[in-house]
Amino acid sequence: MGVLVRSTPVHRRLSVRLTPRNTVLYDMFTASAQHLVRGSGLLTEMLGADRVGRAVVADQMRVAEHEADESLHAILKSVNSTFVTPFDREDIYRLASSLDDVMDAMEAAADLIVLYRVEDLPAEMTEQVGILVQAADLTAAAMARLRTMSDLSEYWIEINRLENEADRVYRRFLARLFGGDFDPLAVLKLKDVAEQLEDAADAFEHVANTVESIAVKES
């Protein structure tokens, strides 16, 4: 005859902790990506604003960047207090950090535009910001599909294409900057801003690469 083993409260608590995965992280990543949609929208507003308006937008961007930082910390706190995660912890850290890197770069670009008192933003910067807007929308949609890992390949392929386009725009802009159309001081200012926008595009690609890695491991 088998031996009946009574389940103790400790056993029951252990079972509850070990079995379920923390699916709240999916919602956290979706929320984190929404900050990037907000950030790219603020950059678009800055393009058409005057000096006073740009300062207002830069303040809003700082608030958005702070909220993005809070989202990052919430994700890290959740991971560190969870025994079973939806996917590899290393990938969670990479994804959260890459999303935050995008926001940091966009905030830096907005801040430099105001600090440097840049008057006219060249057409190439409008192109750069337009690419970031597209990437932010795609990333937000992709984060919402992480839970099911469905239809994500088109996302990372398109982000890669956008990043390549951003590279081309950046290189053309650098060539024009050093081609004699701008005075030396303007060259330094605009180059710094353009580099931050390029960094944001690169960070979007890092997000997509991490999503691809996760999808491959989970398939």
C-alpha positions as CSV (number, residue, x, y, z in Angstrom):
1,M,0.0,0.0,0.0
2,G,1.4,3.4,-0.9
3,V,2.3,6.0,1.7
4,L,0.1,9.1,1.8
5,V,2.1,12.2,1.9
6,R,0.3,15.2,3.1
7,S,1.0,18.5,1.3
8,T,2.3,21.1,3.8
9,P,1.8,24.9,3.3
10,V,5.5,25.1,2.5
11,H,5.0,22.6,-0.4
12,R,2.0,24.4,-1.7
13,R,3.8,27.8,-1.7
14,L,6.9,26.3,-3.4
15,S,4.6,24.8,-6.1
16,V,3.0,28.1,-6.7
17,R,6.3,29.8,-7.1
18,L,7.9,27.3,-9.4
19,T,5.2,26.5,-11.9
20,P,3.9,29.8,-13.5
21,R,6.0,32.1,-15.5
22,N,5.9,35.8,-15.0
23,T,3.8,36.9,-18.0
24,V,3.5,40.4,-16.7
25,L,6.9,41.1,-18.4
26,Y,5.2,41.0,-21.8
27,D,3.0,43.9,-20.7
28,M,6.0,45.7,-19.4
29,F,7.9,45.4,-22.7
30,T,4.8,46.7,-24.5
31,A,4.6,49.7,-22.2
32,S,8.3,50.3,-22.6
33,A,8.0,50.4,-26.4
34,Q,5.2,53.0,-26.1
35,H,7.7,55.4,-24.6
36,L,9.7,55.2,-27.9
37,V,6.6,56.0,-29.9
38,R,6.1,59.1,-27.6
39,G,9.8,60.0,-28.0
40,S,9.8,59.8,-31.8
41,G,6.6,61.9,-31.9
42,L,8.3,64.6,-29.7
43,L,11.3,64.7,-32.1
44,T,8.8,65.2,-35.0
45,E,7.2,68.1,-33.0
46,M,10.7,69.6,-32.5
47,L,11.4,69.7,-36.2
48,G,8.7,72.3,-36.8
49,A,9.0,74.3,-33.6
50,D,10.7,77.6,-33.0
51,R,13.3,78.0,-30.3
52,V,10.8,78.5,-27.5
53,G,8.7,75.6,-28.7
54,R,11.8,73.3,-28.9
55,A,12.6,74.1,-25.3
56,V,9.1,73.0,-24.3
57,V,9.4,69.8,-26.3
58,A,12.9,69.1,-24.8
59,D,11.3,69.3,-21.4
60,Q,8.6,66.9,-22.4
61,M,11.3,64.6,-23.8
62,R,13.1,64.6,-20.5
63,V,9.9,63.5,-18.7
64,A,9.4,60.8,-21.3
65,E,13.0,59.6,-20.8
66,H,12.5,59.5,-17.0
67,E,9.3,57.4,-17.5
68,A,11.2,55.1,-19.8
69,D,13.9,54.7,-17.1
70,E,11.2,53.8,-14.6
71,S,9.9,51.1,-17.0
72,L,13.4,49.7,-17.3
73,H,13.8,49.5,-13.5
74,A,10.4,47.9,-13.2
75,I,11.4,45.2,-15.7
76,L,14.7,44.5,-13.9
77,K,13.0,44.4,-10.5
78,S,10.4,41.9,-11.9
79,V,13.0,39.7,-13.4
80,N,15.1,39.7,-10.2
81,S,12.2,38.6,-8.1
82,T,10.9,35.9,-10.5
83,F,12.0,32.3,-10.4
84,V,10.7,31.3,-13.9
85,T,10.9,33.9,-16.6
86,P,9.1,33.9,-20.0
87,F,12.5,33.5,-21.8
88,D,16.2,33.7,-21.0
89,R,17.1,36.3,-18.4
90,E,20.1,37.4,-20.5
91,D,17.7,38.2,-23.4
92,I,15.3,40.0,-21.1
93,Y,18.2,42.2,-19.8
94,R,19.4,42.9,-23.4
95,L,15.9,43.7,-24.7
96,A,15.1,46.1,-21.8
97,S,18.5,47.8,-22.1
98,S,18.2,48.2,-25.9
99,L,14.8,49.8,-25.6
100,D,16.2,52.2,-23.0
101,D,19.2,53.0,-25.3
102,V,16.8,54.1,-28.0
103,M,15.1,56.6,-25.6
104,D,18.4,57.8,-24.2
105,A,19.6,58.7,-27.7
106,M,16.4,60.4,-28.8
107,E,16.4,62.5,-25.6
108,A,20.1,63.4,-26.1
109,A,19.3,64.6,-29.7
110,A,16.5,66.8,-28.5
111,D,18.6,68.2,-25.6
112,L,21.5,69.1,-27.9
113,I,19.3,70.9,-30.4
114,V,18.2,73.2,-27.5
115,L,21.6,73.5,-25.8
116,Y,23.4,74.3,-29.1
117,R,20.6,76.7,-30.1
118,V,20.4,75.1,-33.5
119,E,18.4,77.4,-35.8
120,D,17.7,75.4,-39.0
121,L,17.6,71.6,-39.0
122,P,18.7,70.2,-42.4
123,A,16.4,68.0,-44.4
124,E,18.5,64.9,-43.7
125,M,17.5,65.2,-40.0
126,T,13.9,65.2,-41.0
127,E,14.6,62.0,-42.8
128,Q,16.4,60.5,-39.8
129,V,13.5,61.4,-37.5
130,G,11.0,59.9,-40.0
131,I,12.9,56.6,-39.9
132,L,12.8,56.6,-36.1
133,V,9.0,57.2,-36.2
134,Q,8.6,54.1,-38.4
135,A,10.9,52.0,-36.3
136,A,9.1,53.0,-33.1
137,D,5.7,52.1,-34.5
138,L,7.1,48.7,-35.7
139,T,8.8,48.0,-32.4
140,A,5.7,48.8,-30.3
141,A,3.6,46.4,-32.5
142,A,6.3,43.7,-32.2
143,M,6.4,44.0,-28.4
144,A,2.7,43.3,-28.3
145,R,3.3,40.1,-30.2
146,L,6.1,38.8,-28.0
147,R,3.6,36.7,-25.9
148,T,2.7,34.6,-28.9
149,M,5.9,35.0,-30.9
150,S,3.8,35.3,-34.0
151,D,4.5,37.2,-37.2
152,L,7.8,38.7,-35.9
153,S,10.2,37.9,-38.8
154,E,8.8,40.7,-40.9
155,Y,9.4,43.1,-38.0
156,W,13.2,42.4,-37.7
157,I,13.6,42.3,-41.5
158,E,12.0,45.7,-41.8
159,I,13.9,47.2,-38.9
160,N,17.1,46.1,-40.5
161,R,16.1,47.7,-43.8
162,L,15.3,51.0,-41.9
163,E,18.6,50.9,-40.1
164,N,20.4,50.5,-43.5
165,E,18.4,53.5,-44.8
166,A,19.3,55.5,-41.7
167,D,23.0,54.7,-42.3
168,R,22.8,56.0,-45.9
169,V,21.0,59.2,-44.8
170,Y,23.7,59.7,-42.1
171,R,26.6,59.2,-44.5
172,R,25.1,61.6,-47.1
173,F,24.6,64.2,-44.4
174,L,28.2,63.9,-43.2
175,A,29.4,64.4,-46.7
176,R,27.3,67.5,-47.0
177,L,28.4,68.8,-43.6
178,F,32.0,68.6,-44.6
179,G,31.5,69.8,-48.1
180,G,31.7,73.5,-47.4
181,D,28.0,74.3,-47.1
182,F,28.1,75.0,-43.3
183,D,30.4,77.0,-41.1
184,P,32.7,75.0,-38.8
185,L,30.7,75.7,-35.6
186,A,27.5,74.6,-37.3
187,V,29.3,71.4,-38.5
188,L,30.2,70.5,-35.0
189,K,26.7,71.1,-33.6
190,L,24.8,69.3,-36.4
191,K,27.2,66.4,-36.4
192,D,26.6,65.8,-32.7
193,V,22.8,65.8,-33.1
194,A,22.9,63.6,-36.2
195,E,25.1,61.1,-34.3
196,Q,22.5,60.8,-31.6
197,L,19.8,60.2,-34.1
198,E,22.0,57.5,-35.8
199,D,22.6,55.9,-32.4
200,A,18.8,55.7,-31.9
201,A,18.5,53.9,-35.2
202,D,21.3,51.5,-34.3
203,A,19.6,50.8,-30.9
204,F,16.3,50.0,-32.7
205,E,18.2,47.4,-34.7
206,H,19.7,46.0,-31.4
207,V,16.1,45.6,-30.1
208,A,15.1,43.7,-33.3
209,N,18.2,41.5,-33.2
210,T,17.3,40.5,-29.6
211,V,13.8,39.8,-30.6
212,E,15.0,37.5,-33.4
213,S,17.3,35.7,-31.0
214,I,14.4,35.1,-28.6
215,A,12.1,33.9,-31.3
216,V,14.7,31.4,-32.6
217,K,15.3,30.0,-29.1
218,E,11.6,29.7,-28.4
219,S,10.7,28.1,-31.7
